[in-house]
Amino acid sequence: MPRDLVPGLLARATEVLEAEFGALPAFEAALESAVDSAAMTRVLDATAQRLGDNYPYFHPLYAGQMLKPPHPVARTAYALAMTINPNNHARDGGRASSQMEIEAVDGIARMFGWAEGAGSYLGHLTSSGTLANLEALWIAGQLAPGKRVVGSEQAHYTHRRISAVLKLEYAAIAIDDSGRMNMNALETELQKGDVGTVVVTLGTTATGAVDPLHEVLALKQRYGFRVHVDGAYGGYFRLIPEALAEPARQAYSAIIEADSIVIDPHKHGLQPYGCGCVLFHDPGVGRFYKHDSPYTYFTSKELHLGEISLECSRAGAAAVALWATQRLLPLTPGGEFARGLAYGRAAALELDRRLRLDGGRYFQAPAAGAPELDIVVWKVNAEAPGRASELAQKIFAACAARDLHLALVELPLRWFEPQKVNGIKDSTGTVTCLRSVLMKPEHEAWLDRIWQRLTAACAEVIGE
Ligand SMILES: Cc1ncc(COP(=O)(O)O)c(C=O)c1O
């Protein structure tokens, strides 16, 4: 593991925090004095050993699922906030952290161009992307009762489930061979006249595909519906348009026109889990959240975040960690944070380039072209799709045996150049593919070593 900066940073920050409360009379915490410190040490040794039973998510050779280590400043700020353990439901439970949440969310809104002029959006943190999407679709349903929600076949699976919870009808729109929502298929659904909301995914979970938001917005002019952007994974790529291909760049530049946006700081935003965010362009939707709380909202006339959030208790520490991270690494194009995203993007393009250069010896990259963000998918070359799936599983395991952790994904066979199977072109159904999420800045420097392990695993499974 790399040298951990957090213990040192935390020791110092804790002293500063203790000084803030230095005027209070000293006391001994009952639970701490009841247990001897040797017992706590033993339990924590056992805890650390149990945590060893994990994939090494923090290491550059972990290039599988969407997992990115939180920044040391985020971890320190989170742990520091645990001394207070604030609750961002109301200012009564989290005075400083509520204000820090408002400021951190403002940083995110500005990244999307929404904070010009006071009151031009409403937003808050949530415990996850799923909860954030639930709030966005809940508001959508309030504004268009009885109308349907649609999203692409590659939209996150929770949209269908959230819609069922909210008792909104949901339909999946066909995708093109790049994994983006197909605009003809969308228009066919819109012509039925009962679509209230279109979920546009900027960065699909499986492949990082970017739906053409600008084209969806053009259809909105004609058919009138609400546009919800699910940028839980890909939202931060708004900061590096120069590193994206033209269609994705156009989609990101249209984000300012969305009605609501979800982004997950606990994915690309360097935060510990428990940090999603929802933003609404019209602050007026706050009326749907209106409720009374007989227990809270007493200490301040200012907005309590519980008044604009479906959840009651929320971790104030998540807001503190996000605030500290954005203070250190502002969400600005060309800044250090944006550079971190660009390294992962460059690693993805390089991996894709090598897969294509391989020329079918082991692999087939998707026929539509290079990845849109930093997620790479590829098929194993084999005489039949079933065999390609089987080999993908074996290569996945052979890579893991070399400490290289990839992921698997089921993709439409038609995304790849058709192969002749017994004289028949077989392109229906799906095939199990390899998938790599290259979201850590270190991935670029480690790509050679990732590639060596991948090809060594292939040589073992398939032969030289
Ligand atoms: C595009 C997209 N939307 C929503 C989600 C759900 O987010 P969470 O896991 O934070 O609930 C994910 C998770 O991977 C995602 O990729």
The ligand as an SDF file (V2000), in Angstrom:
LIG
                    3D

 16 16  0  0  0  0  0  0  0  0999 V2000
  -24.9460    5.6920  -14.5580 C   0  0  0  0  0  0  0  0  0  0  0  0
  -25.2460    5.2680  -13.1620 C   0  0  0  0  0  0  0  0  0  0  0  0
  -26.3750    5.6860  -12.5570 N   0  0  0  0  0  0  0  0  0  0  0  0
  -26.6900    5.3520  -11.3040 C   0  0  0  0  0  0  0  0  0  0  0  0
  -25.8720    4.5110  -10.5660 C   0  0  0  0  0  0  0  0  0  0  0  0
  -26.2570    4.1360   -9.1700 C   0  0  0  0  0  0  0  0  0  0  0  0
  -25.4220    4.8330   -8.2720 O   0  0  0  0  0  0  0  0  0  0  0  0
  -25.1760    4.3090   -6.7710 P   0  0  0  0  0  0  0  0  0  0  0  0
  -24.4350    3.0120   -6.9100 O   0  0  0  0  0  0  0  0  0  0  0  0
  -24.3740    5.4080   -6.1640 O   0  0  0  0  0  0  0  0  0  0  0  0
  -26.4880    4.1240   -6.1210 O   0  0  0  0  0  0  0  0  0  0  0  0
  -24.6930    4.0260  -11.1540 C   0  0  0  0  0  0  0  0  0  0  0  0
  -23.8120    3.1040  -10.4170 C   0  0  0  0  0  0  0  0  0  0  0  0
  -22.8910    2.5290  -10.9410 O   0  0  0  0  0  0  0  0  0  0  0  0
  -24.3650    4.4130  -12.4720 C   0  0  0  0  0  0  0  0  0  0  0  0
  -23.2570    3.9910  -13.0870 O   0  0  0  0  0  0  0  0  0  0  0  0
  1  2  1  0
  2  3  1  0
  2 15  2  0
  3  4  2  0
  4  5  1  0
  5  6  1  0
  5 12  2  0
  6  7  1  0
  7  8  1  0
  8  9  2  0
  8 10  1  0
  8 11  1  0
 12 13  1  0
 12 15  1  0
 13 14  2  0
 15 16  1  0
M  END
$$$$
